[in-house]
Amino acid sequence: MNWADDAPATEAAWTRLTPAERASIDQVDAERLERERAGMAPRFAEALIEPKYSVRNRFRLWEHLIRRLEQDRLDEGYLIDLYFNDLTSRDTLGTLLDAHPELAAGELGPLLAALDRRFEAATEFDGGAERRRWTSRFESEQLSPRWSRRPHRLPWEH
C-alpha cells in the first residue's frame, strides 16, 4: 500500500512531529511490540521488528477507511467484522491520546479530530442499529459515538 496516497494527512503529520512526540510514540510502540510478540511463537516474535498496530499504522488505517468511505470504495470483501476492528482501533487512538496529552496537544490531536469529522460526514447515524443487528459483543454505555454510525452504503449487504 502506498501510504502517501492512502493516508496523506497522516503522512504529512508524521513529518511535523517534534523529537519529544517521536520519543513518546516510540515508547508506546515498544510496549505494543512486546504485547504483539507475546502472542506469537518465538520464531515469529523474533522476526517482528515493529508492531502491526503501531501508532502510525493505526492513524494510517483510520484515514484509509475514511478515504474509502468518502469515495464509496468499500467492496463486498469489507465485512462487518473489519468495520468493528477499524472502530476498535480508532478507539485505541483516543485512549492513547488521553494517556499522552503531549501527543494530543501536538500534531496528533488535530489530525484525529479532522479525521473524525470526515468520518462523521462519510457515515450516517443509526443509533447502533447496524452494530446490534450483527452482534451483542459491543454493548456498552462507554462506546464512542462512532459505534452508532454506519457507512452510507453497506458493503456487507451484497
C-alpha positions, 0 to 999 in steps of 0.5 A, spaced: 500 500 500 502 506 498 501 510 504 502 517 501 496 516 497 492 512 502 493 516 508 496 523 506 494 527 512 497 522 516 503 522 512 504 529 512 503 529 520 508 524 521 513 529 518 511 535 523 512 531 529 517 534 534 523 529 537 519 529 544 512 526 540 517 521 536 520 519 543 513 518 546 510 514 540 516 510 540 515 508 547 508 506 546 510 502 540 515 498 544 510 496 549 505 494 543 511 490 540 512 486 546 504 485 547 504 483 539 510 478 540 507 475 546 502 472 542 506 469 537 511 463 537 518 465 538 520 464 531 515 469 529 516 474 535 523 474 533 522 476 526 517 482 528 521 488 528 515 493 529 508 492 531 502 491 526 498 496 530 503 501 531 501 508 532 502 510 525 499 504 522 493 505 526 492 513 524 494 510 517 488 505 517 483 510 520 484 515 514 484 509 509 477 507 511 475 514 511 478 515 504 474 509 502 468 511 505 468 518 502 469 515 495 464 509 496 470 504 495 468 499 500 467 492 496 463 486 498 470 483 501 469 489 507 465 485 512 462 487 518 467 484 522 473 489 519 468 495 520 468 493 528 476 492 528 477 499 524 472 502 530 476 498 535 482 501 533 480 508 532 478 507 539 485 505 541 487 512 538 483 516 543 485 512 549 492 513 547 491 520 546 488 521 553 494 517 556 499 522 552 496 529 552 503 531 549 501 527 543 494 530 543 496 537 544 501 536 538 500 534 531 496 528 533 490 531 536 488 535 530 489 530 525 484 525 529 479 530 530 479 532 522 479 525 521 473 524 525 469 529 522 470 526 515 468 520 518 462 523 521 460 526 514 462 519 510 457 515 515 450 516 517 447 515 524 443 509 526 443 509 533 447 502 533 442 499 529 447 496 524 452 494 530 446 490 534 443 487 528 450 483 527 452 482 534 451 483 542 459 483 543 459 491 543 454 493 548 456 498 552 454 505 555 462 507 554 462 506 546 464 512 542 459 515 538 462 512 532 459 505 534 452 508 532 454 510 525 454 506 519 457 507 512 452 510 507 452 504 503 453 497 506 458 493 503 456 487 507 449 487 504 451 484 497 
